[in-house]
Protein backbone atom coordinates (compact mmCIF):
# COMPACT_ATOMS: atom_id res chain seq x y z
CA UNK A 1 0.00 0.00 0.00
CA UNK A 2 1.74 3.14 -1.18
CA UNK A 3 0.62 6.19 0.65
CA UNK A 4 1.00 9.62 -0.79
CA UNK A 5 2.93 12.18 1.20
CA UNK A 6 -0.28 14.04 1.87
CA UNK A 7 -1.95 10.93 3.32
CA UNK A 8 1.01 10.30 5.60
CA UNK A 9 1.02 13.86 6.86
CA UNK A 10 -2.75 13.82 7.36
CA UNK A 11 -2.47 10.54 9.29
CA UNK A 12 0.33 11.89 11.46
CA UNK A 13 -1.67 15.03 12.28
CA UNK A 14 -4.71 12.91 13.14
CA UNK A 15 -2.65 10.67 15.42
CA UNK A 16 -1.19 13.74 17.12
CA UNK A 17 -4.67 15.10 17.77
CA UNK A 18 -5.88 11.79 19.19
CA UNK A 19 -2.89 11.60 21.53
CA UNK A 20 -3.66 15.16 22.63
CA UNK A 21 -7.30 14.19 23.21
CA UNK A 22 -6.15 11.22 25.30
CA UNK A 23 -3.66 13.14 27.41
CA UNK A 24 -5.25 16.57 27.93
CA UNK A 25 -7.74 15.35 30.58
CA UNK A 26 -4.88 13.83 32.58
CA UNK A 27 -2.97 17.11 32.32
CA UNK A 28 -6.05 19.05 33.41
CA UNK A 29 -6.60 17.15 36.66
CA UNK A 30 -2.89 17.31 37.41
CA UNK A 31 -2.93 21.10 37.04
CA UNK A 32 -6.11 21.53 39.07
CA UNK A 33 -4.64 19.52 41.93
CA UNK A 34 -2.29 22.47 42.49
CA UNK A 35 -5.04 25.10 42.33
CA UNK A 36 -5.24 27.01 45.63
CA UNK A 37 -8.84 28.08 45.14
CA UNK A 38 -11.68 26.17 46.77
CA UNK A 39 -13.75 26.54 43.63
CA UNK A 40 -11.94 25.29 40.59
CA UNK A 41 -11.96 27.79 37.78
CA UNK A 42 -9.87 28.14 34.67
CA UNK A 43 -7.37 29.74 34.26
CA UNK A 44 -5.83 28.91 37.63
CA UNK A 45 -4.91 32.01 39.69
CA UNK A 46 -2.85 30.76 42.64
CA UNK A 47 -0.86 27.59 43.11
CA UNK A 48 -0.41 25.35 46.14
CA UNK A 49 0.55 21.83 47.13
CA UNK A 50 -1.47 21.96 50.34
CA UNK A 51 -4.43 19.90 49.05
CA UNK A 52 -2.20 16.83 48.99
CA UNK A 53 -1.43 17.34 52.64
CA UNK A 54 -5.10 17.99 53.47
CA UNK A 55 -6.08 14.77 51.70
CA UNK A 56 -3.30 12.77 53.34
CA UNK A 57 -4.41 13.87 56.80
CA UNK A 58 -8.10 13.29 56.18
CA UNK A 59 -9.10 10.24 58.27
CA UNK A 60 -11.89 9.29 55.82
CA UNK A 61 -9.40 9.21 52.93
CA UNK A 62 -6.93 7.24 55.00
CA UNK A 63 -9.52 4.65 56.03
CA UNK A 64 -10.67 4.29 52.41
CA UNK A 65 -7.10 3.99 51.14
CA UNK A 66 -6.25 1.35 53.73
CA UNK A 67 -9.37 -0.67 52.87
CA UNK A 68 -8.53 -0.48 49.15
CA UNK A 69 -4.95 -1.61 49.75
CA UNK A 70 -5.97 -4.53 51.96
CA UNK A 71 -8.72 -5.68 49.60
CA UNK A 72 -6.43 -5.24 46.58
CA UNK A 73 -3.57 -7.24 48.08
CA UNK A 74 -5.73 -10.18 49.16
CA UNK A 75 -7.72 -10.19 45.90
CA UNK A 76 -4.44 -10.16 43.95
CA UNK A 77 -3.06 -13.09 45.95
CA UNK A 78 -6.21 -15.14 45.32
CA UNK A 79 -6.19 -14.17 41.64
CA UNK A 80 -2.51 -15.15 41.40
CA UNK A 81 -3.02 -18.66 42.75
CA UNK A 82 -6.20 -19.34 40.78
CA UNK A 83 -5.02 -17.58 37.62
CA UNK A 84 -1.73 -19.49 37.48
CA UNK A 85 -3.49 -22.80 38.14
CA UNK A 86 -6.05 -22.28 35.42
CA UNK A 87 -3.40 -21.10 32.95
CA UNK A 88 -1.41 -24.29 33.54
CA UNK A 89 -4.54 -26.40 33.35
CA UNK A 90 -5.63 -24.92 30.04
CA UNK A 91 -2.15 -24.94 28.55
CA UNK A 92 -1.15 -28.44 29.56
CA UNK A 93 -4.33 -30.43 29.25
CA UNK A 94 -6.75 -31.10 26.45
CA UNK A 95 -10.17 -31.81 27.83
CA UNK A 96 -13.83 -31.52 27.03
CA UNK A 97 -15.13 -28.02 27.74
CA UNK A 98 -11.71 -26.36 27.50
CA UNK A 99 -13.13 -23.58 25.35
CA UNK A 100 -15.98 -23.13 27.82
CA UNK A 101 -13.49 -22.59 30.65
CA UNK A 102 -11.69 -19.86 28.68
CA UNK A 103 -15.04 -18.22 28.02
CA UNK A 104 -16.05 -18.49 31.68
CA UNK A 105 -12.88 -16.67 32.73
CA UNK A 106 -13.56 -13.70 30.45
CA UNK A 107 -17.20 -13.49 31.48
CA UNK A 108 -16.68 -11.20 34.50
CA UNK A 109 -15.07 -8.59 32.23
CA UNK A 110 -17.10 -9.33 29.08
CA UNK A 111 -20.42 -8.95 30.88
CA UNK A 112 -21.20 -5.44 32.11
CA UNK A 113 -19.65 -4.88 35.54
CA UNK A 114 -23.00 -3.99 37.01
CA UNK A 115 -24.22 -7.52 36.24
CA UNK A 116 -21.34 -9.06 38.19
CA UNK A 117 -21.94 -6.60 41.02
CA UNK A 118 -25.65 -7.20 41.26
CA UNK A 119 -25.22 -10.99 40.92
CA UNK A 120 -22.85 -11.04 43.88
CA UNK A 121 -25.15 -8.79 45.87
CA UNK A 122 -28.13 -11.08 45.16
CA UNK A 123 -26.10 -14.12 46.23
CA UNK A 124 -24.83 -12.47 49.43
CA UNK A 125 -28.36 -11.36 50.16
CA UNK A 126 -29.91 -14.80 49.65
CA UNK A 127 -27.13 -16.52 51.58
CA UNK A 128 -27.52 -14.05 54.43
CA UNK A 129 -23.90 -12.89 54.19
CA UNK A 130 -23.43 -9.32 55.41
CA UNK A 131 -21.08 -6.93 53.63
CA UNK A 132 -17.48 -6.81 54.80
CA UNK A 133 -14.00 -6.56 53.34
CA UNK A 134 -14.40 -10.23 52.35
CA UNK A 135 -17.38 -9.52 50.10
CA UNK A 136 -15.28 -6.83 48.37
CA UNK A 137 -12.36 -9.25 47.98
CA UNK A 138 -14.53 -11.99 46.49
CA UNK A 139 -15.79 -9.62 43.78
CA UNK A 140 -12.35 -8.25 42.99
CA UNK A 141 -10.62 -11.63 42.88
CA UNK A 142 -13.25 -12.92 40.45
CA UNK A 143 -12.49 -10.34 37.77
CA UNK A 144 -8.73 -10.22 38.52
CA UNK A 145 -8.19 -13.93 37.80
CA UNK A 146 -8.48 -13.36 34.06
CA UNK A 147 -5.71 -10.71 34.13
CA UNK A 148 -3.23 -13.09 35.74
CA UNK A 149 -4.45 -15.90 33.47
CA UNK A 150 -3.90 -13.82 30.31
CA UNK A 151 -0.36 -12.90 31.27
CA UNK A 152 0.70 -16.37 32.35
CA UNK A 153 -0.88 -18.23 29.44
CA UNK A 154 0.67 -15.81 26.94
CA UNK A 155 4.09 -16.62 28.40
CA UNK A 156 3.39 -20.36 28.50
CA UNK A 157 2.37 -20.32 24.85
CA UNK A 158 5.58 -18.58 23.88
CA UNK A 159 7.75 -20.83 25.99
CA UNK A 160 8.95 -23.84 24.09
CA UNK A 161 8.08 -27.19 25.66
CA UNK A 162 11.60 -28.28 24.82
CA UNK A 163 12.91 -26.33 27.84
CA UNK A 164 10.92 -28.60 30.13
CA UNK A 165 11.87 -31.67 28.12
CA UNK A 166 15.51 -30.69 28.34
CA UNK A 167 15.24 -30.29 32.08
CA UNK A 168 13.66 -33.73 32.43
CA UNK A 169 16.20 -35.27 30.06
CA UNK A 170 18.99 -33.83 32.15
CA UNK A 171 17.58 -35.66 35.12
CA UNK A 172 15.53 -33.07 36.98
CA UNK A 173 12.55 -34.28 38.93
CA UNK A 174 9.22 -32.63 38.06
CA UNK A 175 9.33 -30.41 41.13
CA UNK A 176 12.90 -29.40 40.37
CA UNK A 177 11.90 -28.56 36.82
CA UNK A 178 9.02 -26.51 38.15
CA UNK A 179 11.23 -24.62 40.61
CA UNK A 180 14.29 -24.16 38.40
CA UNK A 181 12.81 -23.83 34.91
CA UNK A 182 9.09 -23.11 34.88
CA UNK A 183 8.98 -20.47 37.61
CA UNK A 184 11.99 -18.42 36.35
CA UNK A 185 10.51 -18.47 32.84
CA UNK A 186 7.16 -17.25 34.16
CA UNK A 187 8.42 -14.87 36.82
CA UNK A 188 8.06 -11.59 34.97
CA UNK A 189 4.68 -12.63 33.55
CA UNK A 190 3.49 -13.42 37.06
CA UNK A 191 4.77 -10.09 38.41
CA UNK A 192 3.14 -8.21 35.55
CA UNK A 193 -0.14 -10.09 36.07
CA UNK A 194 -0.10 -9.37 39.79
CA UNK A 195 0.58 -5.65 39.28
CA UNK A 196 -2.16 -5.34 36.69
CA UNK A 197 -4.58 -7.25 38.90
CA UNK A 198 -3.82 -4.96 41.83
CA UNK A 199 -4.23 -1.87 39.67
CA UNK A 200 -7.57 -3.19 38.42
CA UNK A 201 -8.78 -3.90 41.94
CA UNK A 202 -7.50 -0.60 43.32
CA UNK A 203 -9.47 1.34 40.71
CA UNK A 204 -12.66 -0.73 40.55
CA UNK A 205 -15.86 1.06 41.44
CA UNK A 206 -18.86 -0.54 39.70
CA UNK A 207 -18.72 -4.05 41.18
CA UNK A 208 -17.53 -2.61 44.50
CA UNK A 209 -20.60 -0.38 44.78
CA UNK A 210 -22.66 -3.55 45.11
CA UNK A 211 -20.37 -5.57 47.35
CA UNK A 212 -19.14 -2.95 49.83
CA UNK A 213 -22.31 -2.06 51.71
CA UNK A 214 -21.57 0.99 53.85
CA UNK A 215 -17.78 0.68 53.58
CA UNK A 216 -15.78 3.08 51.44
CA UNK A 217 -12.92 1.97 49.27
CA UNK A 218 -10.88 4.83 47.84
CA UNK A 219 -12.78 4.89 44.51
CA UNK A 220 -16.08 4.79 46.40
CA UNK A 221 -14.96 7.74 48.53
CA UNK A 222 -13.98 9.65 45.36
CA UNK A 223 -17.29 8.76 43.68
CA UNK A 224 -19.30 9.91 46.70
CA UNK A 225 -17.40 13.18 47.00
CA UNK A 226 -17.74 14.05 43.30
CA UNK A 227 -21.41 13.18 43.40
CA UNK A 228 -22.13 15.40 46.37
CA UNK A 229 -19.81 18.09 45.03
CA UNK A 230 -17.98 18.19 48.36
CA UNK A 231 -14.28 18.44 49.12
CA UNK A 232 -13.52 18.76 45.42
CA UNK A 233 -9.98 20.15 45.78
CA UNK A 234 -9.22 17.20 48.02
CA UNK A 235 -10.77 14.82 45.47
CA UNK A 236 -8.47 16.32 42.90
CA UNK A 237 -5.35 15.72 44.97
CA UNK A 238 -6.46 12.14 45.75
CA UNK A 239 -7.28 11.40 42.14
CA UNK A 240 -3.91 12.65 40.89
CA UNK A 241 -2.08 10.65 43.56
CA UNK A 242 -4.03 7.53 42.60
CA UNK A 243 -3.18 7.97 38.91
CA UNK A 244 0.49 8.45 39.75
CA UNK A 245 0.49 5.40 42.04
CA UNK A 246 -1.32 3.15 39.56
CA UNK A 247 0.86 4.17 36.65
CA UNK A 248 4.11 3.20 38.37
CA UNK A 249 3.29 -0.53 38.58
CA UNK A 250 1.71 -0.39 35.13
CA UNK A 251 4.84 1.11 33.64
CA UNK A 252 6.83 -1.64 35.31
CA UNK A 253 4.42 -4.31 34.07
CA UNK A 254 4.67 -2.94 30.53
CA UNK A 255 8.44 -2.94 30.78
CA UNK A 256 8.90 -6.48 32.05
CA UNK A 257 6.48 -8.04 29.63
CA UNK A 258 6.99 -7.73 25.92
CA UNK A 259 4.56 -5.71 23.88
CA UNK A 260 2.39 -8.64 22.87
CA UNK A 261 2.00 -9.68 26.47
CA UNK A 262 1.01 -6.26 27.58
CA UNK A 263 -1.68 -6.41 24.99
CA UNK A 264 -2.82 -9.82 26.12
CA UNK A 265 -3.06 -8.60 29.69
CA UNK A 266 -5.09 -5.53 29.04
CA UNK A 267 -7.45 -7.12 26.59
CA UNK B 1 9.87 -44.83 28.71
CA UNK B 2 10.33 -46.47 32.07
CA UNK B 3 7.06 -47.64 33.46
CA UNK B 4 5.96 -48.66 36.90
CA UNK B 5 8.33 -46.20 38.57
CA UNK B 6 7.07 -43.46 40.80
CA UNK B 7 7.39 -40.35 38.62
CA UNK B 8 8.82 -38.25 41.43
CA UNK B 9 11.81 -40.55 41.80
CA UNK B 10 12.53 -41.14 38.18
CA UNK B 11 15.96 -39.72 37.57
CA UNK B 12 17.81 -41.18 34.68
CA UNK B 13 15.07 -42.22 32.36
CA UNK B 14 15.44 -42.40 28.66
CA UNK B 15 15.19 -39.33 26.53
CA UNK B 16 11.79 -39.34 24.95
CA UNK B 17 11.05 -38.64 21.35
CA UNK B 18 7.46 -37.63 21.03
CA UNK B 19 6.33 -34.24 22.25
CA UNK B 20 3.11 -35.51 23.76
CA UNK B 21 5.02 -37.96 25.96
CA UNK B 22 7.22 -35.33 27.41
CA UNK B 23 4.81 -32.50 28.02
CA UNK B 24 5.22 -31.85 31.68
CA UNK B 25 7.78 -34.64 32.11
CA UNK B 26 5.99 -36.97 34.49
CA UNK B 27 2.49 -35.69 34.05
CA UNK B 28 1.84 -38.13 31.26
CA UNK B 29 1.22 -41.00 33.58
CA UNK B 30 -1.96 -39.68 35.16
CA UNK B 31 -2.71 -36.55 33.19
CA UNK B 32 -6.43 -36.37 33.95
CA UNK B 33 -5.75 -36.55 37.67
CA UNK B 34 -3.17 -33.79 37.56
CA UNK B 35 -5.41 -31.80 35.28
CA UNK B 36 -8.23 -32.14 37.73
CA UNK B 37 -6.03 -31.08 40.63
CA UNK B 38 -4.81 -28.05 38.69
CA UNK B 39 -8.16 -26.94 37.40
CA UNK B 40 -10.52 -27.70 40.24
CA UNK B 41 -9.64 -24.79 42.58
CA UNK B 42 -10.14 -22.07 39.94
CA UNK B 43 -13.16 -23.84 38.49
CA UNK B 44 -14.68 -24.30 41.92
CA UNK B 45 -14.24 -20.56 42.59
CA UNK B 46 -15.91 -19.66 39.33
CA UNK B 47 -18.74 -22.16 39.62
CA UNK B 48 -19.49 -21.71 43.31
CA UNK B 49 -19.11 -17.95 43.46
CA UNK B 50 -19.62 -16.49 40.03
CA UNK B 51 -21.92 -18.85 38.15
CA UNK B 52 -24.04 -19.53 41.23
CA UNK B 53 -24.39 -15.79 41.84
CA UNK B 54 -25.44 -15.21 38.26
CA UNK B 55 -28.01 -17.99 38.47
CA UNK B 56 -29.34 -16.72 41.80
CA UNK B 57 -29.66 -13.24 40.33
CA UNK B 58 -31.52 -14.55 37.30
CA UNK B 59 -33.86 -16.46 39.59
CA UNK B 60 -34.35 -13.39 41.80
CA UNK B 61 -35.57 -11.55 38.71
CA UNK B 62 -38.73 -13.67 38.86
CA UNK B 63 -39.52 -12.77 42.47
CA UNK B 64 -41.07 -9.60 43.84
CA UNK B 65 -40.76 -7.43 46.90
CA UNK B 66 -43.50 -6.93 49.43
CA UNK B 67 -44.03 -3.18 49.36
CA UNK B 68 -44.87 -3.03 53.07
CA UNK B 69 -42.15 -5.17 54.57
CA UNK B 70 -39.65 -4.79 51.67
CA UNK B 71 -38.94 -8.50 52.05
CA UNK B 72 -38.46 -10.61 48.94
CA UNK B 73 -41.55 -12.68 48.09
CA UNK B 74 -40.33 -16.01 46.77
CA UNK B 75 -43.12 -16.55 44.32
CA UNK B 76 -42.54 -17.09 40.62
CA UNK B 77 -43.89 -14.20 38.54
CA UNK B 78 -43.24 -12.33 35.32
CA UNK B 79 -44.37 -9.03 36.82
CA UNK B 80 -40.90 -7.39 36.84
CA UNK B 81 -40.50 -8.07 33.15
CA UNK B 82 -43.99 -6.98 32.25
CA UNK B 83 -43.34 -3.75 34.17
CA UNK B 84 -40.11 -3.17 32.22
CA UNK B 85 -41.78 -3.79 28.89
CA UNK B 86 -45.02 -1.91 29.51
CA UNK B 87 -43.78 1.22 31.27
CA UNK B 88 -42.42 3.50 28.61
CA UNK B 89 -39.81 5.00 30.97
CA UNK B 90 -37.85 1.74 30.94
CA UNK B 91 -38.20 1.40 27.18
CA UNK B 92 -36.67 4.87 26.85
CA UNK B 93 -33.86 4.05 29.26
CA UNK B 94 -33.00 0.79 27.49
CA UNK B 95 -33.12 2.44 24.08
CA UNK B 96 -30.93 5.35 25.27
CA UNK B 97 -28.36 2.95 26.71
CA UNK B 98 -28.18 0.79 23.59
CA UNK B 99 -28.04 3.77 21.22
CA UNK B 100 -25.23 5.32 23.27
CA UNK B 101 -23.34 2.01 23.33
CA UNK B 102 -23.65 1.72 19.54
CA UNK B 103 -22.68 5.38 18.96
CA UNK B 104 -19.64 5.12 21.22
CA UNK B 105 -18.60 1.87 19.53
CA UNK B 106 -18.84 3.41 16.06
CA UNK B 107 -17.01 6.57 17.15
CA UNK B 108 -14.17 4.59 18.70
CA UNK B 109 -13.90 2.31 15.67
CA UNK B 110 -13.67 5.31 13.34
CA UNK B 111 -10.95 6.94 15.44
CA UNK B 112 -9.09 3.71 16.18
CA UNK B 113 -8.78 2.54 12.58
CA UNK B 114 -6.54 5.34 11.21
CA UNK B 115 -4.73 5.59 14.55
CA UNK B 116 -3.91 1.89 14.63
CA UNK B 117 -3.00 1.93 10.95
CA UNK B 118 -0.46 4.68 11.56
CA UNK B 119 0.87 2.78 14.56
CA UNK B 120 1.24 -0.53 12.72
CA UNK B 121 2.21 0.49 9.19
CA UNK B 122 3.56 4.06 9.13
CA UNK B 123 5.35 4.74 12.42
CA UNK B 124 8.87 3.44 12.94
CA UNK B 125 9.58 1.07 15.84
CA UNK B 126 10.75 3.87 18.16
CA UNK B 127 7.77 6.11 17.54
CA UNK B 128 5.49 3.09 17.83
CA UNK B 129 6.84 2.23 21.28
CA UNK B 130 6.24 5.79 22.41
CA UNK B 131 2.73 5.92 21.04
CA UNK B 132 1.80 2.59 22.63
CA UNK B 133 3.15 3.90 25.94
CA UNK B 134 1.13 7.10 25.63
CA UNK B 135 -1.91 4.95 24.90
CA UNK B 136 -1.45 2.82 28.00
CA UNK B 137 -1.25 5.92 30.20
CA UNK B 138 -4.92 6.96 29.86
CA UNK B 139 -5.98 3.31 29.64
CA UNK B 140 -4.73 2.55 33.13
CA UNK B 141 -5.30 5.93 34.74
CA UNK B 142 -8.10 5.75 37.29
CA UNK B 143 -11.58 5.69 35.76
CA UNK B 144 -12.96 8.24 38.20
CA UNK B 145 -9.96 10.50 37.62
CA UNK B 146 -10.78 10.59 33.91
CA UNK B 147 -14.48 11.26 34.44
CA UNK B 148 -13.64 13.95 36.98
CA UNK B 149 -11.19 15.51 34.51
CA UNK B 150 -13.98 15.79 31.96
CA UNK B 151 -16.25 17.49 34.49
CA UNK B 152 -13.46 20.05 34.95
CA UNK B 153 -13.10 20.46 31.21
CA UNK B 154 -16.73 20.69 30.15
CA UNK B 155 -18.51 22.41 33.06
CA UNK B 156 -19.40 26.08 32.71
CA UNK B 157 -16.44 27.25 34.77
CA UNK B 158 -14.20 24.61 33.27
CA UNK B 159 -11.27 24.61 30.89
CA UNK B 160 -13.10 24.48 27.57
CA UNK B 161 -15.49 27.40 28.19
CA UNK B 162 -12.56 29.26 29.79
CA UNK B 163 -10.44 28.93 26.66
CA UNK B 164 -13.38 29.69 24.39
CA UNK B 165 -14.24 32.94 26.17
CA UNK B 166 -10.57 34.00 26.15
CA UNK B 167 -10.37 33.46 22.43
CA UNK B 168 -13.66 35.27 21.92
CA UNK B 169 -15.34 32.14 20.58
CA UNK B 170 -18.95 31.23 21.38
CA UNK B 171 -18.95 29.41 24.71
CA UNK B 172 -20.24 25.82 24.69
CA UNK B 173 -22.34 24.34 27.49
CA UNK B 174 -21.63 20.68 27.02
CA UNK B 175 -21.55 19.40 30.60
CA UNK B 176 -24.52 17.44 31.95
CA UNK B 177 -25.89 16.41 28.58
CA UNK B 178 -26.03 13.33 26.39
CA UNK B 179 -23.36 14.91 24.17
CA UNK B 180 -21.05 15.10 27.18
CA UNK B 181 -21.71 11.43 27.90
CA UNK B 182 -20.92 10.53 24.31
CA UNK B 183 -17.59 12.40 24.46
CA UNK B 184 -16.61 10.94 27.83
CA UNK B 185 -17.55 7.36 26.94
CA UNK B 186 -15.73 7.59 23.60
CA UNK B 187 -12.70 8.93 25.48
CA UNK B 188 -12.83 6.27 28.19
CA UNK B 189 -13.01 3.25 25.92
CA UNK B 190 -10.92 4.42 22.94
CA UNK B 191 -7.76 2.54 24.00
CA UNK B 192 -9.83 -0.65 24.34
CA UNK B 193 -10.65 -0.32 20.64
CA UNK B 194 -7.24 0.81 19.39
CA UNK B 195 -5.32 -2.09 20.97
CA UNK B 196 -7.11 -5.03 19.28
CA UNK B 197 -7.30 -3.16 15.96
CA UNK B 198 -3.57 -2.49 16.19
CA UNK B 199 -3.05 -6.17 17.02
CA UNK B 200 -4.97 -7.21 13.92
CA UNK B 201 -3.13 -4.73 11.67
CA UNK B 202 0.24 -5.75 13.03
CA UNK B 203 -0.36 -9.28 11.80
CA UNK B 204 -0.84 -8.10 8.20
CA UNK B 205 2.51 -8.60 6.45
CA UNK B 206 3.69 -5.59 4.44
CA UNK B 207 4.25 -7.91 1.49
CA UNK B 208 0.52 -8.50 1.26
CA UNK B 209 -0.07 -4.79 0.82
CA UNK B 210 2.81 -4.55 -1.65
CA UNK B 211 1.40 -7.44 -3.66
CA UNK B 212 -1.92 -5.66 -3.84
CA UNK B 213 -0.21 -2.47 -5.03
CA UNK B 214 1.93 -4.39 -7.55
CA UNK B 215 -1.21 -5.91 -8.98
CA UNK B 216 -2.45 -2.43 -9.64
CA UNK B 217 -4.72 -1.68 -6.71
CA UNK B 218 -4.86 1.85 -5.40
CA UNK B 219 -4.50 2.63 -1.70
CA UNK B 220 -8.22 2.92 -1.13
CA UNK B 221 -8.94 -0.32 -3.01
CA UNK B 222 -6.25 -2.18 -1.04
CA UNK B 223 -7.63 -0.75 2.18
CA UNK B 224 -11.14 -1.87 1.37
CA UNK B 225 -10.48 -5.30 -0.10
CA UNK B 226 -7.28 -6.49 1.60
CA UNK B 227 -6.95 -4.68 4.91
CA UNK B 228 -10.54 -4.40 6.09
CA UNK B 229 -11.39 -8.13 6.02
CA UNK B 230 -8.31 -8.82 8.17
CA UNK B 231 -8.95 -5.93 10.56
CA UNK B 232 -12.66 -6.54 11.00
CA UNK B 233 -12.28 -9.24 13.70
CA UNK B 234 -10.07 -6.81 15.64
CA UNK B 235 -12.71 -4.11 15.43
CA UNK B 236 -15.40 -6.53 16.55
CA UNK B 237 -13.21 -7.69 19.44
CA UNK B 238 -12.68 -4.07 20.53
CA UNK B 239 -16.35 -3.33 20.10
CA UNK B 240 -17.23 -6.01 22.66
CA UNK B 241 -15.40 -3.90 25.25
CA UNK B 242 -16.75 -0.53 24.13
CA UNK B 243 -20.28 -1.90 23.95
CA UNK B 244 -20.22 -3.86 27.21
CA UNK B 245 -18.49 -1.12 29.20
CA UNK B 246 -20.99 1.50 28.03
CA UNK B 247 -23.92 -0.83 28.59
CA UNK B 248 -23.01 -1.51 32.21
CA UNK B 249 -22.02 1.99 33.28
CA UNK B 250 -23.97 4.13 35.72
CA UNK B 251 -21.27 6.46 37.01
CA UNK B 252 -20.63 8.51 33.89
CA UNK B 253 -24.40 9.08 33.34
CA UNK B 254 -24.70 10.12 36.97
CA UNK B 255 -21.68 12.44 37.04
CA UNK B 256 -21.59 13.99 33.56
CA UNK B 257 -25.03 13.15 32.10
CA UNK B 258 -28.00 15.49 32.29
CA UNK B 259 -31.40 15.14 33.89
CA UNK B 260 -32.57 12.79 31.12
CA UNK B 261 -29.45 10.65 30.84
CA UNK B 262 -30.39 7.62 32.93
CA UNK B 263 -28.96 4.32 31.77
CA UNK B 264 -30.06 0.75 32.53
CA UNK B 265 -27.22 0.82 35.06
CA UNK B 266 -28.78 3.79 36.86
CA UNK B 267 -32.14 2.03 37.03
CA UNK B 268 -30.42 -1.08 38.44
CA UNK B 269 -28.46 1.03 40.92
CA UNK B 270 -31.58 2.89 42.07
CA UNK B 271 -33.68 -0.26 42.43
CA UNK B 272 -31.04 -2.32 44.18
CA UNK B 273 -29.36 0.22 46.43
CA UNK B 274 -31.86 3.02 46.97
CA UNK B 275 -35.23 1.38 46.33
CA UNK B 276 -34.47 -1.91 48.04
CA UNK B 277 -36.06 -3.76 45.15
CA UNK B 278 -33.46 -6.38 44.32
CA UNK B 279 -35.78 -8.51 42.13
CA UNK B 280 -36.58 -5.59 39.86
CA UNK B 281 -32.88 -4.69 39.60
CA UNK B 282 -32.18 -8.32 38.75
CA UNK B 283 -34.79 -8.24 35.99
CA UNK B 284 -33.10 -5.15 34.52
CA UNK B 285 -29.72 -6.89 34.74
CA UNK B 286 -31.32 -9.86 32.99
CA UNK B 287 -32.26 -7.49 30.15
CA UNK B 288 -28.63 -6.23 29.95
CA UNK B 289 -27.35 -9.79 29.77
CA UNK B 290 -29.77 -10.55 26.93
CA UNK B 291 -28.66 -7.40 25.07
CA UNK B 292 -25.00 -8.35 25.58
CA UNK B 293 -25.80 -11.92 24.54
CA UNK B 294 -27.34 -10.70 21.29
CA UNK B 295 -24.30 -8.50 20.72
CA UNK B 296 -21.85 -11.34 21.37
CA UNK B 297 -23.86 -13.58 19.05
CA UNK B 298 -23.60 -10.98 16.29
CA UNK B 299 -19.89 -10.57 17.05
CA UNK B 300 -19.43 -14.30 16.77
CA UNK B 301 -21.11 -14.27 13.39
CA UNK B 302 -18.55 -11.65 12.37
CA UNK B 303 -15.78 -14.00 13.47
CA UNK B 304 -14.46 -11.99 16.39
CA UNK B 305 -13.51 -14.86 18.63
CA UNK B 306 -10.78 -16.17 16.39
CA UNK B 307 -9.08 -12.81 16.90
CA UNK B 308 -9.32 -12.80 20.68
Interface residues (C-beta under 8 A of the other chain):
Chain A: X1 X2 X3 X4 X7 X8 X11 X12 X14 X15 X18 X19 X21 X22 X23 X24 X25 X26 X28 X29 X32 X39 X40 X41 X42 X43 X78 X81 X82 X83 X85 X86 X88 X89 X90 X92 X93 X95 X101 X104 X105 X106 X107 X108 X110 X111 X112 X113 X114 X115 X116 X118 X119 X120 X121 X122 X123 X125 X126 X138 X141 X142 X145 X161 X164 X165 X167 X168 X169 X171 X172 X173 X174 X175 X177 X199 X203 X205 X206 X209 X210 X219 X222 X223 X226 X227 X235 X236 X239 X240 X242 X243 X246 X247 X250 X254 X259 X262 X263 X266 X267
Chain B: X7 X8 X9 X10 X11 X12 X15 X16 X19 X22 X23 X24 X25 X26 X27 X31 X32 X34 X35 X38 X39 X41 X42 X43 X45 X46 X49 X50 X51 X52 X53 X54 X56 X57 X60 X111 X114 X115 X117 X118 X119 X121 X122 X123 X129 X131 X132 X133 X134 X135 X136 X137 X138 X139 X140 X141 X142 X143 X144 X145 X146 X147 X148 X149 X150 X151 X152 X153 X157 X158 X159 X161 X162 X163 X166 X187 X190 X191 X195 X196 X198 X199 X209 X210 X212 X213 X219 X222 X223 X226 X227 X237 X240 X241 X244 X245 X247 X248 X249 X250 X251 X254 X255 X264 X265 X268 X269 X272 X273 X278 X281 X282 X285 X288 X289 X292 X296 X308
